[in-house]
Amino acid sequence: MTKMKSTFYTPTQLYPFSDMSNVVVLDNGGGSIKAGHGGERDPLTVIPNCLYRPLSSKKFLHPSPTTSASASEDLTSAAVRRPIDRGYLINPDLQRDIWNHLFSSILRINPSNFNLLLTEPPFTLPSIQRATDELVFEEFGFKSLFIADSPKLVHLYEASRRPYGLVSKAQCSLVVDCGFSFTHAAPVFQNFTLNYGVKRIDLGGKALTNYLKELVSYRSVNLSDESFLMDDVKEKLCFVSLNMTRDLQIARKRGRDNLLRCTYVLPDGINHTKGFVKDPDEAKRYQNLTNVSGMDQSEVSEKPEDRKRVDLTRNEFDLTNERFLVPEMIFHPADLGMNQAGLAECIVRAVNSCHSLLHPVLYQSIILTGGSTLFPRFAERLEMELRPLVPDEYQVKITTQEDPILGVWRGGSLLASNPDFESMCVTKSEYEELGSARCRKRFFQ
C-alpha cells in the first residue's frame, strides 16, 4: 500500500510554472464546486453544486460561472436541487449531471486523459464511496483517482505557506472547517487527519441561511423560498457579536439610536433583478461600537432628511438583531433548542481526544477554513469562547486562511503538483480488478 509522503514545499515551490497539469482537482462541496488543474494557485471555476429552476423556466438549469455572477439573471423564488445533503452525496445521478456539464462545457476536458483528486468529508459511508467510485471510473472514465479529506489539504497548504511557522515545524494543526453543510474540528498530524479526534457539528452555512429565512419571514416579509437571496443577505449583513448583552440593548433602540439597523432592498424583476443593501455605510456602523455608554452621539442623532428615507415604491425590509443572532448559532446552538455542542466546546473535545503531548501545539495552531468563517469578528469571538475552556498554561492562536473558500482546493492543487502524486492514486485498471472496497484501503490512515 502506497502511503502519502509528508512533503512540504517552500512558497517558491507551491505552484511551479509548467505545462497544463494532467490532474483535475475537484473540491466537491455541498454548496459549491471548486475545479481546476493541479499546480495552479486558483481554480478555473467556482460554481454552485446544484440545479435551479427560475420562475421564467420550465426546466432545471445548470449553474455556470457566467450565470451565477450575472446581474441580469433573476433567481427570485428559484427552485433548487442539490446532490449533497448534510455533507454527503445522496443523489449520484444529479451529481453526474452536474459533473458532466462541468467537464464538457466549463473545463472542456476529456476525463479519460486526466487523473482526479477529489475531496470527501470524513466518515463517508461505504455505500457513498462506491457510488462515487462508479461515477469517477465507470461514468467518466478517469485514468486514476485520489481521495483526500479537507483538513489534510488545508494543513498541507498552510504549512507550505509558512515553512518556518509552528504548523510546518510541528507538522500538527487543528483544522476548523465551517462549510455549507457542517462544521468539523479535525486534528491533523504529519499530513494525516486523526479520525478518532474529529468532532462534528451539524451546522453550516445552509442551516444559518434557513434560520435567517425564519426570522425575516416571521418579522417582516415571507422569504422562505428565497435561498439565493437570503444567502446574499447573510453574507453582506450578518456579523459575529463580541458582546451579546450590549448588542441586544442596541437592537431594541429606535430610529438612528439603533446602530445595528440596516435596510435590504428586494429585487423588483424590472429595474433590478438582484437584491442590494440600501445604505452600505449604515450597514457598517456596528464596526465602530465599543460600549453602550461610550457611543458617539453625533453618529446616532437623527437628521431631518433621514425622516423621508423610506422609498415606498420599493419592497424592502430592515434587519436588526437578526444580523448577529444568525452566526450565534455556531457558538451556542443549545440556546436555540438544538442538541449540539458549540464550536468552542467542539474544539476542546477534539483536542482532548488526542495525546496530551499534542494539546499545546493544537491550541496554538488552529486554522479556520470554510465560507462561514468569513463573518466579521469570527476569529475574535472564537478566541473569547475558547480561552476560559483551555488550561491557562496553553496559548491559543487562531489563523484565518487568506481565502477560506478556496483553501481546500489550493491544498489539493499543491498535493497534485507533488512528483509522487500519480503513485498515490488508484488507477482505473486497479479499480476494475480489485473493486471499490479494496482500492479504498489505499486512502485509509
Protein Blocks (a to p, Z undefined) as FASTA:
>chain_A
ZZdddddddfklmmccddddfbdcddddfkbccdddehiabdfbdcdddddddfkbcbdc
dddfklmmpmkbccehiacddfbgghiafblmlmmmmmmmmmmmmnopafklpccddddd
ehiafklmmmmmmmmmmmnopabdcdddfklmmmmmmmmmmmmbmklmnopacdddddfk
bccddddeehiacfklpccddbdfklmmmmmmmmmmmmmcccklmmmlmmmmmmmmgccd
fblklmmmmmmpgcjllmkbccddddehlmpccdcdfblmlmmmmmmpcbfmlpcfklmp
ccfklmmmpcfkbccdddfklmmmmmmmmmmmmlnopacddfklmmmmmmmmpcfklmmm
mmmmcccedjklmpghklmmmmmmmmmmpcfkbccdddddfblmlmmmmmmmmmmmpmkl
mmmpccfklmmmnommlmmmmmpZZ
